[in-house]
Amino acid sequence: MASFSFGGLIILKTLEYREERIKEVFLSAPAHIVNGNPLKLLFKVFIPTKRFIKTHKRKYVETFLSTLFTERDEFAVEYLSRVFRCFNMDFTPVPVINKNKAQLIKTPNTLIAAKDDIMFPGVKMIKRAHKIFPSTKTTVLLENSKHV
């Protein structure tokens, strides 16, 4: 199985409950291992998104994307400008896997993390993954990369 971002949470939860059917996983900037600084996320991600929802001003989508995307993506600007109009913001912190549950996972995993990811910081993620997952095969830290 392969995932990106919040798909990592789904794969890790699947591994916690029924890993015997999965041969190997590849996780790219996954949720559920570490979280970024909540204050940075508040000011750079959540507030701009909320402002866009209220005002529909494109500059707030641009702020959100410049924080999370390594390279500007016009398609993402257009797409998210439409999606966020119908978006209900959830400020609940992303749950992080318990060390004891992580140590029970035996399925080999490859972890790709981004050094400049404010949602799920790469260096912090790789350190924790090596501590809690006995099945980590390979880790890659993408330099000069954000979440996307």
C-alpha positions as CSV (number, residue, x, y, z in Angstrom):
1,M,0.0,0.0,0.0
2,A,1.1,3.6,-0.7
3,S,-0.2,6.8,0.8
4,F,0.3,10.5,1.1
5,S,-0.5,12.7,4.1
6,F,-3.8,11.7,5.8
7,G,-3.7,8.4,3.8
8,G,-0.8,7.5,6.1
9,L,-3.1,7.7,9.1
10,I,-5.5,5.2,7.3
11,I,-2.7,2.8,6.4
12,L,-1.2,2.9,9.9
13,K,-4.6,2.3,11.5
14,T,-5.1,-0.6,9.1
15,L,-1.7,-2.0,10.1
16,E,-2.7,-1.7,13.8
17,Y,-5.8,-3.8,13.3
18,R,-5.2,-6.1,10.3
19,E,-1.7,-6.0,9.0
20,E,-1.5,-9.7,7.9
21,R,-3.0,-8.9,4.5
22,I,-0.5,-6.1,3.7
23,K,3.0,-7.1,2.4
24,E,4.7,-3.7,2.6
25,V,3.8,0.1,2.9
26,F,5.2,3.3,1.4
27,L,4.3,6.4,3.4
28,S,4.9,9.9,2.0
29,A,4.6,12.8,4.5
30,P,2.2,10.7,6.5
31,A,-0.1,11.9,9.3
32,H,-0.2,9.8,12.5
33,I,3.5,9.8,13.4
34,V,4.2,13.4,14.5
35,N,2.5,16.7,14.3
36,G,3.9,20.1,13.6
37,N,3.8,23.2,15.8
38,P,0.2,24.0,16.5
39,L,0.8,27.8,16.6
40,K,2.5,27.8,13.2
41,L,-0.3,25.7,11.7
42,L,-2.9,28.0,13.2
43,F,-1.4,31.2,11.7
44,K,-0.1,29.7,8.4
45,V,-2.8,27.2,7.5
46,F,-6.0,27.4,9.5
47,I,-6.5,31.2,9.8
48,P,-5.9,31.7,6.0
49,T,-8.3,29.0,5.2
50,K,-11.0,30.4,7.5
51,R,-10.4,33.9,6.0
52,F,-10.9,32.5,2.5
53,I,-14.1,30.7,3.6
54,K,-15.5,34.0,4.9
55,T,-14.2,36.4,2.2
56,H,-13.5,34.2,-0.9
57,K,-10.4,36.3,-1.5
58,R,-7.9,34.3,-3.5
59,K,-4.9,35.7,-1.6
60,Y,-5.8,33.5,1.4
61,V,-5.7,30.3,-0.7
62,E,-2.4,31.5,-2.1
63,T,-1.1,31.9,1.5
64,F,-2.3,28.4,2.5
65,L,-0.7,26.9,-0.6
66,S,2.6,28.7,-0.3
67,T,3.0,27.3,3.2
68,L,2.3,23.7,2.2
69,F,3.4,23.4,-1.5
70,T,7.0,23.3,-2.5
71,E,6.1,24.7,-5.9
72,R,3.2,26.8,-6.9
73,D,0.4,24.8,-8.5
74,E,-2.3,26.7,-10.4
75,F,-4.6,23.7,-10.6
76,A,-4.5,23.5,-6.7
77,V,-5.2,27.2,-6.4
78,E,-8.3,26.8,-8.6
79,Y,-9.4,23.5,-7.1
80,L,-9.0,24.6,-3.5
81,S,-10.7,27.9,-4.1
82,R,-13.8,25.9,-5.0
83,V,-13.5,23.2,-2.4
84,F,-12.9,25.6,0.6
85,R,-16.2,27.3,-0.2
86,C,-18.0,24.1,1.1
87,F,-15.4,23.2,3.7
88,N,-16.1,22.7,7.4
89,M,-12.9,23.4,9.3
90,D,-11.9,20.9,11.9
91,F,-9.3,22.1,14.4
92,T,-8.9,18.7,16.1
93,P,-5.2,17.7,16.3
94,V,-4.3,14.7,14.2
95,P,-3.9,11.7,16.4
96,V,-0.4,10.3,16.8
97,I,0.2,6.6,16.9
98,N,1.0,5.2,20.4
99,K,4.6,3.8,20.7
100,N,3.3,0.4,22.0
101,K,1.0,0.0,19.1
102,A,3.7,1.0,16.6
103,Q,6.1,-1.5,18.0
104,L,3.7,-4.3,17.3
105,I,3.6,-3.5,13.5
106,K,5.8,-5.9,11.6
107,T,5.0,-4.9,8.0
108,P,8.0,-3.4,6.3
109,N,7.6,0.3,5.7
110,T,9.4,3.0,3.7
111,L,9.0,6.5,4.9
112,I,9.5,9.6,2.8
113,A,9.4,12.9,4.8
114,A,9.8,16.5,3.8
115,K,12.3,18.7,5.7
116,D,10.2,21.9,5.5
117,D,6.8,20.3,6.1
118,I,5.1,22.3,8.9
119,M,2.2,19.8,9.2
120,F,4.3,16.7,9.8
121,P,8.0,17.8,10.2
122,G,10.4,15.5,8.4
123,V,13.4,15.4,10.7
124,K,11.1,14.9,13.8
125,M,9.1,12.2,11.9
126,I,12.2,10.2,10.8
127,K,13.6,10.3,14.4
128,R,10.4,9.1,15.9
129,A,9.8,6.4,13.2
130,H,13.2,4.9,13.9
131,K,12.4,4.8,17.6
132,I,8.9,3.3,17.4
133,F,8.7,1.2,14.2
134,P,10.9,-1.9,14.2
135,S,9.8,-2.6,10.6
136,T,11.1,0.7,9.1
137,K,13.2,-0.4,6.1
138,T,14.1,2.9,4.5
139,T,13.7,6.6,5.3
140,V,14.2,9.5,2.9
141,L,14.3,13.1,3.9
142,L,13.5,15.5,1.0
143,E,15.5,18.6,1.4
144,N,13.9,21.9,0.4
145,S,10.5,20.3,0.3
146,K,7.3,21.3,2.0
147,H,4.3,19.0,2.7
148,V,3.3,18.8,-1.0
